[in-house]
Amino acid sequence: MTDSSELKRELWLRLKSQTAGMMGLAGGSMHMRPMTPLLEKDSESVWFLTAPDNKLAQEGAKVHFTVQSPDERFYACVSGHLAVSDDEKRLEQLWNVYASAFFEDGPQASEAVALELKPEEAEIWTIEANATQFAAEIASRSAFGGKDRPDLGTHDVVSLP
């Protein structure tokens, strides 16, 4: 998978099925925080619900959001800026079981705000080697030197959306 359009497609597919990732302020001293990405059909944004006092709820904040597939074959770090929305209709559209676990009173009565991540760039790694190939590449490189890096998959930085 070396084509950047294919990597972008794979990123959006992974984000749609991702239950959580880690988000942090770019250049900040705060630790990354677990956040649940919410995607709307045909949207080029990633949405999150949070409390208004969350340090991430800063209009225009530059952030990094990282994801890893459960099978450990896809990794990505998405960067972009956040826009904050307290629009009740948006909250209702995005509301789900995860939101209900943190905000008991539902979208109409909660203090939740929606954060819209407008992705600008993503650095993506894929692991395409099977377990045997992976072990052979690592062993070969560590024992015999040779190639600069093990040949395990794809790594690229892509512009978004």
Residue, then its C-alpha position, 0 to 999 in steps of 0.5 A: m500500500t504505497d499510494s497516498s490516496e490509498l493511505k488516505r482512504e485507509l485512514w478514513l476507514r480506520l477512523k470510522s471504526q476506531t473506538a478511541g485514540m489519543m489526543g494532545l495539544a501540539g507543542g503543549s505540556m499536557h499528556m495525551r488523552p483518550m478520545t472517541p472519534l466520531l465521523e459523519k458520512d462524507s465529512e472531512s472532519v473528525w468530531f469528538l465530545t468533551a466537557p467544556d473545561n477540557k484543555l482540548a476545548q480551545e478554539g483553534a488549538k493545534v492537536h495531534f490525534t493518534v490511532q492504532s488498529p487492534d491488529e497492530r498493522f496500522y498506525a497514524c498520527v493526524s494533525g490539525h486544528l480544533a473548532v469548538s461547537d456547543d450547537e445542540k443539533r450537532l450534539e444530538q447528531l453525534w450523541n452515542v453510547y460513549a457520550s451517555a457514559f460520561f454525560e448522564d443527562g443526554p445532549q439537551a441537558s449536558e454541558a458537552v461540547a463538540l470538537e471538530l478536528k479539521p485534519e491537515e496532515a497525517e503520518i501513517w505506518t502500515i505493517e504489510a509483512n506477515a508474522t513470519q516475514f516480520a520476524a525474518e526481517i527483524a532477525s536479519r537486520s539485527a543479526f546481519g546488518g544490511k538494509d537500513r531498515p527492515d522492509l515491513g510495510t509503508h510509511d508516508v506523510v499525507s496531506l488531508p483532507 
